[in-house]
Amino acid sequence: MTTSAETAPASLATQAYLALRDRLVLLDIAPGEPLQEARLAEELGVGRTPLREALKHLELDHLVVTYPRRGTFATNVDITALAAITQVRAALEPVAVRAASANQDPSARAALEEAARSLEPLEADADVDGPGRADPPDPRRALQVDVEVHRAIYRACGNLYLAEPLLRLDNLSTRIWCVAMHRLPGLTSHVTELRELLEAILGGDGDRAAELISRHVAEFESSIRAVL
């Protein structure tokens, strides 16, 4: 029998991992920035052991790199990896959305419905490119919603071995988005188009969902290439 004391370090490591992962993905921790273990352990309220476990996981995600005698650093955003990332996503994303479309698990569907609701504030800003708008939408918020939607879909596919690589690739894609987001006037619309994808998945239309995600992934690459 596993005691709560035995599971606590893993739980703390997971908490540290999740907190640091999103900071790294959204570039709150800048590419190339050193990760100071003592400061992060205190900030996150965890010990050195769970923090180091979290950093090992982040290194597998290609979000940090550790050098002997130098320490751990946030990885640089590798724009040259865009084609390789897109190639794998183009192959795997349609498989994931087909699986999610076939999944009738109530909790998975509830998460997808919640993801759809997260699009509503962005849809309210549908006229962001119109003349006379005083406050353009926050591209960072659009990227956060994009991440939330994709993660909900990956969880709903019900296949850990499919979801994990897609999650890692989406994290790396989002870092590239972050580098270019202020030069992408169509970013919000790129995210809100996920509404149609979610509706197809919730409606059980795997073929339509696969078509939409393939287009979404291709447009991501072409949009980035247009500004970088």
C-alpha positions as CSV (number, residue, x, y, z in Angstrom):
1,M,0.0,0.0,0.0
2,T,1.3,3.4,-1.0
3,T,1.2,6.0,1.8
4,S,0.6,9.7,1.3
5,A,4.1,10.4,2.5
6,E,5.4,8.2,-0.4
7,T,3.3,9.9,-3.0
8,A,4.0,13.5,-1.8
9,P,7.3,13.9,-3.6
10,A,5.8,12.8,-6.9
11,S,2.9,15.2,-6.4
12,L,5.2,18.1,-5.6
13,A,7.4,17.3,-8.6
14,T,4.3,17.3,-10.8
15,Q,3.2,20.6,-9.4
16,A,6.6,22.1,-10.0
17,Y,6.7,20.6,-13.5
18,L,3.3,22.1,-14.5
19,A,4.1,25.5,-13.1
20,L,7.5,25.7,-14.8
21,R,6.3,24.1,-18.1
22,D,3.8,26.9,-18.7
23,R,6.2,29.6,-17.9
24,L,8.7,28.1,-20.3
25,V,6.1,27.6,-23.0
26,L,4.8,31.2,-22.9
27,L,8.4,32.5,-22.5
28,D,7.8,34.0,-19.1
29,I,11.1,32.3,-18.5
30,A,13.1,33.7,-21.4
31,P,15.0,31.4,-23.9
32,G,18.5,30.9,-22.6
33,E,17.6,32.1,-19.1
34,P,19.3,30.1,-16.2
35,L,16.9,28.3,-13.8
36,Q,18.2,28.9,-10.3
37,E,17.2,25.9,-8.3
38,A,17.3,27.6,-4.8
39,R,15.1,30.5,-5.9
40,L,12.6,28.3,-7.8
41,A,12.3,25.8,-5.0
42,E,11.4,28.7,-2.6
43,E,9.1,30.3,-5.1
44,L,7.2,27.1,-5.8
45,G,7.2,25.9,-2.3
46,V,8.9,22.6,-3.0
47,G,12.2,21.0,-2.0
48,R,15.2,20.4,-4.2
49,T,14.4,16.8,-4.9
50,P,10.9,17.3,-6.5
51,L,12.3,20.4,-8.3
52,R,15.1,18.3,-9.9
53,E,12.6,15.7,-10.9
54,A,10.5,18.4,-12.6
55,L,13.6,19.7,-14.4
56,K,14.4,16.2,-15.7
57,H,10.9,16.0,-17.1
58,L,11.2,19.4,-18.7
59,E,14.5,18.3,-20.3
60,L,12.7,15.4,-21.9
61,D,10.2,18.0,-23.3
62,H,13.1,19.9,-24.8
63,L,12.1,23.0,-22.7
64,V,15.3,23.1,-20.6
65,V,18.8,21.8,-21.0
66,T,21.3,21.0,-18.3
67,Y,25.1,21.4,-18.7
68,P,27.5,19.8,-16.2
69,R,29.0,22.4,-13.8
70,R,27.0,25.2,-15.5
71,G,23.4,24.5,-14.5
72,T,20.0,24.3,-16.2
73,F,18.8,26.8,-18.8
74,A,15.6,27.4,-20.8
75,T,16.2,26.1,-24.3
76,N,16.3,28.5,-27.2
77,V,13.3,28.7,-29.5
78,D,14.4,26.7,-32.5
79,I,12.7,28.2,-35.5
80,T,14.5,25.8,-37.8
81,A,12.6,23.0,-36.2
82,L,9.3,24.3,-37.5
83,A,9.2,22.0,-40.6
84,A,10.0,18.9,-38.5
85,I,7.4,19.8,-35.9
86,T,4.8,20.4,-38.5
87,Q,5.6,17.1,-40.3
88,V,4.9,15.1,-37.1
89,R,1.9,17.1,-36.0
90,A,0.3,16.8,-39.5
91,A,0.6,13.0,-39.2
92,L,-0.6,12.6,-35.6
93,E,-3.1,15.4,-35.0
94,P,-5.8,13.8,-37.4
95,V,-5.4,10.5,-35.5
96,A,-6.0,12.3,-32.2
97,V,-9.1,14.2,-33.3
98,R,-10.6,11.0,-34.8
99,A,-10.1,9.2,-31.5
100,A,-11.5,12.2,-29.5
101,S,-14.5,12.2,-31.8
102,A,-15.2,8.6,-31.0
103,N,-14.7,9.0,-27.3
104,Q,-18.1,9.2,-25.5
105,D,-16.6,9.4,-22.0
106,P,-18.6,12.1,-20.1
107,S,-15.5,13.7,-18.4
108,A,-13.7,14.0,-21.8
109,R,-16.7,15.6,-23.4
110,A,-17.2,18.0,-20.5
111,A,-13.5,19.1,-20.9
112,L,-14.1,19.7,-24.6
113,E,-17.2,21.7,-23.9
114,E,-15.3,23.8,-21.3
115,A,-12.6,24.3,-23.9
116,A,-15.2,25.6,-26.3
117,R,-16.5,28.0,-23.7
118,S,-12.9,29.3,-23.3
119,L,-13.1,30.6,-26.9
120,E,-16.1,33.0,-26.1
121,P,-14.0,36.0,-24.9
122,L,-11.9,35.8,-28.0
123,E,-15.0,35.5,-30.2
124,A,-16.3,38.6,-28.6
125,D,-13.3,40.4,-30.1
126,A,-14.0,39.1,-33.6
127,D,-13.8,42.7,-34.9
128,V,-10.3,43.2,-33.6
129,D,-8.9,44.2,-37.0
130,G,-11.7,46.6,-37.6
131,P,-11.1,50.4,-37.8
132,G,-11.3,52.5,-34.6
133,R,-10.8,49.7,-32.1
134,A,-9.1,51.3,-29.0
135,D,-7.8,48.1,-27.4
136,P,-6.7,45.2,-29.6
137,P,-6.9,41.8,-28.0
138,D,-4.1,40.3,-26.0
139,P,-2.2,37.8,-28.2
140,R,-0.9,36.1,-25.1
141,R,-4.4,35.3,-24.0
142,A,-5.2,33.9,-27.4
143,L,-2.2,31.6,-27.2
144,Q,-3.2,30.5,-23.7
145,V,-6.7,29.6,-25.0
146,D,-5.1,27.8,-28.0
147,V,-3.0,25.7,-25.6
148,E,-6.0,24.9,-23.4
149,V,-8.1,23.7,-26.4
150,H,-5.3,21.5,-27.8
151,R,-4.6,19.9,-24.4
152,A,-8.3,19.1,-24.0
153,I,-8.3,17.4,-27.3
154,Y,-5.2,15.4,-26.6
155,R,-6.7,14.2,-23.2
156,A,-9.9,13.3,-25.0
157,C,-8.2,11.1,-27.5
158,G,-7.8,8.6,-24.7
159,N,-4.4,7.4,-25.8
160,L,-1.5,8.4,-23.6
161,Y,1.1,7.3,-26.1
162,L,-0.5,9.6,-28.7
163,A,-1.3,12.5,-26.4
164,E,2.2,12.8,-24.8
165,P,4.2,13.5,-28.0
166,L,1.5,15.8,-29.3
167,L,1.5,17.8,-26.1
168,R,5.3,18.2,-26.3
169,L,5.1,19.3,-30.0
170,D,2.3,21.7,-29.2
171,N,4.4,23.2,-26.4
172,L,7.3,23.8,-28.8
173,S,4.9,25.2,-31.5
174,T,3.5,27.6,-28.9
175,R,7.0,28.9,-28.1
176,I,7.4,29.7,-31.8
177,W,4.0,31.5,-31.8
178,C,5.2,33.5,-28.8
179,V,8.2,34.8,-30.7
180,A,6.1,35.9,-33.6
181,M,2.8,36.8,-31.9
182,H,3.1,40.6,-32.2
183,R,3.6,40.3,-35.9
184,L,0.6,38.1,-36.5
185,P,-2.6,40.2,-36.9
186,G,-4.7,37.1,-37.6
187,L,-3.7,35.2,-34.4
188,T,-7.0,35.6,-32.7
189,S,-9.0,34.3,-35.7
190,H,-6.5,31.4,-36.0
191,V,-7.5,30.4,-32.5
192,T,-11.2,31.0,-32.7
193,E,-11.5,28.8,-35.7
194,L,-11.0,25.9,-33.3
195,R,-14.7,26.3,-32.4
196,E,-15.6,24.5,-35.6
197,L,-13.1,21.7,-34.8
198,L,-14.5,21.2,-31.3
199,E,-18.0,21.1,-32.7
200,A,-17.0,18.4,-35.2
201,I,-15.3,16.4,-32.4
202,L,-18.3,16.7,-30.0
203,G,-20.6,15.8,-32.9
204,G,-18.7,12.6,-33.6
205,D,-17.6,13.7,-37.1
206,G,-14.1,12.4,-37.1
207,D,-13.6,12.9,-40.8
208,R,-14.5,16.6,-40.6
209,A,-12.4,17.0,-37.5
210,A,-9.4,15.5,-39.2
211,E,-9.8,17.8,-42.2
212,L,-10.1,20.9,-40.0
213,I,-7.0,20.0,-37.8
214,S,-4.9,19.3,-40.9
215,R,-5.8,22.8,-42.2
216,H,-5.1,24.4,-38.9
217,V,-1.6,22.8,-38.6
218,A,-0.8,23.8,-42.2
219,E,-1.9,27.4,-41.6
220,F,0.2,27.6,-38.5
221,E,3.3,26.9,-40.4
222,S,2.5,29.2,-43.3
223,S,1.6,32.1,-40.9
224,I,4.9,31.7,-39.1
225,R,6.9,31.5,-42.3
226,A,5.2,34.7,-43.5
227,V,6.6,36.8,-40.7
228,L,9.9,35.1,-39.8
